[in-house]
Amino acid sequence: MISDDTNEQKDPSNAGISFGNIPHQIRSGDGGDSRLADFPVSVLFSQIADPEIDKETANFLLMMCAFDSAKLLADKQLCKKVRAVWYFADPASYIEDEHIRQMQYKSRKASQYSVTVTWDKDRGRWETRKFRGCVSVRYAFGEDYRSAMLRTTAFGPELDEPLDTQ
């Protein structure tokens, strides 16, 4: 659990509790494009909307958010308690050369935000970048998939990011 009190969120009414999420990986045996193997199926940024009120339900809500997004999105009461946005793989954006494998992730909502996930072959690590338009707003990396994804999602959605739970 990470308390999110960045410079942009000094107002206590905007503070939240964010959780890093480790997405499922695309498997080569799933019948899809084998080039996409090991990339995330989706990337979830989530945050408890009001941790003072929702302390009791915070863990439950975010577990549901990570494991059963359809159920969460269908429940209007739960949607009010969680700020969440999912980014889904865009297989058409996949590129590979001798140095990297890379794919873009897009939100279901019309948004200026996108996420790029890269396997850096030279450094042997996963890297992610979140963009608002062409400007990088977050960068994370990890020597393994788990650490990279936890660092990527640890701060939750941006304040102006269109959410799936609105």
C-alpha positions in Angstrom: 0.0 0.0 0.0 1.4 3.4 -1.0 0.1 6.7 0.3 0.0 9.1 -2.6 0.9 12.6 -1.5 2.7 14.0 -4.5 3.2 17.7 -4.9 0.0 17.8 -7.0 -2.0 16.2 -4.2 -1.2 18.2 -1.1 -4.9 18.9 -0.5 -5.9 16.1 2.0 -9.2 15.7 0.2 -7.3 14.5 -2.9 -5.0 12.2 -1.0 -5.5 8.5 -1.7 -4.2 5.0 -1.1 -2.9 3.5 -4.3 -1.9 -0.1 -4.8 0.6 -1.6 -7.2 -1.0 -4.2 -9.5 0.7 -7.1 -11.2 -1.1 -7.8 -14.4 -1.4 -11.2 -16.0 1.1 -11.9 -18.7 0.2 -12.9 -22.3 1.2 -16.5 -22.8 2.4 -17.9 -26.1 0.1 -20.9 -25.8 -3.0 -18.8 -25.5 -3.6 -18.9 -29.3 -2.7 -15.3 -29.9 0.4 -13.7 -31.5 3.4 -15.5 -29.9 5.5 -12.3 -30.4 3.4 -10.7 -27.6 4.3 -13.4 -25.0 5.3 -12.1 -21.6 3.8 -8.6 -22.1 0.9 -7.6 -19.8 -2.6 -8.4 -20.9 -3.6 -5.0 -19.4 -2.2 -2.5 -17.0 -4.4 -1.3 -14.1 -3.9 1.9 -12.1 -6.1 2.0 -9.1 -6.7 4.1 -5.9 -9.2 4.2 -3.1 -11.2 7.4 -3.7 -11.6 8.3 0.0 -9.3 6.2 2.3 -10.7 7.8 5.5 -14.2 6.6 4.7 -13.3 3.4 2.9 -10.5 2.0 5.1 -12.6 -1.1 6.0 -13.2 -2.0 2.3 -10.0 -0.8 0.7 -8.3 -4.2 0.4 -11.5 -5.9 -0.8 -12.2 -3.2 -3.4 -8.8 -3.2 -4.9 -8.6 -7.0 -5.0 -11.9 -7.0 -6.8 -10.6 -4.3 -9.1 -7.6 -6.4 -10.0 -9.3 -9.8 -10.3 -12.8 -9.1 -11.4 -13.0 -5.8 -13.2 -16.3 -6.6 -14.9 -18.0 -7.1 -11.5 -16.5 -3.9 -10.1 -17.5 -1.8 -13.2 -21.0 -3.2 -13.0 -21.5 -2.2 -9.4 -22.3 1.6 -9.2 -21.7 1.7 -5.4 -18.2 0.2 -5.7 -17.3 2.4 -8.6 -17.8 5.4 -6.3 -15.2 4.1 -3.9 -12.4 3.3 -6.4 -10.6 5.4 -8.9 -9.4 3.0 -11.6 -8.3 3.0 -15.2 -7.3 0.0 -17.3 -5.0 0.1 -20.3 -5.2 -2.7 -22.9 -2.6 -3.9 -25.3 -2.6 -2.6 -28.8 -1.0 -5.5 -30.8 -0.8 -3.3 -33.9 1.7 -1.1 -32.1 4.2 -4.0 -31.3 7.7 -3.4 -32.5 10.9 -5.3 -32.1 14.5 -4.9 -33.1 17.9 -6.1 -31.8 17.6 -3.9 -28.7 13.9 -3.8 -27.6 10.5 -5.4 -27.7 7.8 -2.8 -27.2 4.0 -2.3 -27.2 1.6 0.5 -26.5 -1.4 0.3 -24.2 -4.6 2.4 -24.6 -7.5 3.2 -22.3 -11.1 2.3 -23.2 -11.9 5.9 -22.5 -11.0 8.8 -24.8 -7.8 10.0 -23.2 -4.6 11.8 -23.9 -2.9 9.1 -21.7 -1.2 6.0 -23.0 1.3 3.5 -21.6 4.3 2.0 -23.3 5.8 -1.3 -22.1 9.3 -2.2 -23.2 11.5 -5.2 -22.7 15.1 -3.8 -23.0 17.2 -6.7 -24.4 20.5 -4.9 -23.7 19.7 -4.2 -20.0 17.6 -7.3 -19.4 14.8 -5.4 -17.8 11.2 -4.2 -18.2 10.6 -0.5 -18.6 7.3 1.4 -18.7 6.4 4.9 -19.5 3.1 6.7 -19.1 2.5 9.5 -21.5 0.1 12.5 -21.5 0.1 13.2 -25.2 3.8 13.2 -26.1 5.0 14.1 -22.6 6.3 11.4 -20.3 4.6 11.7 -16.9 5.8 8.5 -15.2 8.8 6.1 -15.8 9.4 2.8 -14.1 11.6 -0.2 -14.6 12.4 -3.5 -12.9 14.9 -6.3 -13.3 11.9 -8.6 -13.3 8.3 -8.4 -14.5 6.8 -8.2 -11.0 8.9 -5.4 -9.7 8.5 -3.4 -12.9 4.7 -3.7 -12.8 4.5 -2.8 -9.1 6.6 0.3 -9.7 4.5 1.2 -12.8 1.2 1.1 -11.1 2.1 2.1 -7.5 0.9 5.7 -7.7 -2.5 5.1 -9.2 -4.3 7.2 -11.8 -3.2 10.7 -12.6 -5.6 13.4 -11.3 -6.9 14.4 -14.7 -7.0 10.9 -16.2 -10.4 9.6 -17.5 -11.4 6.8 -15.2 -13.3 3.5 -15.9 -15.1 4.0 -12.5 -16.9 7.2 -13.3 
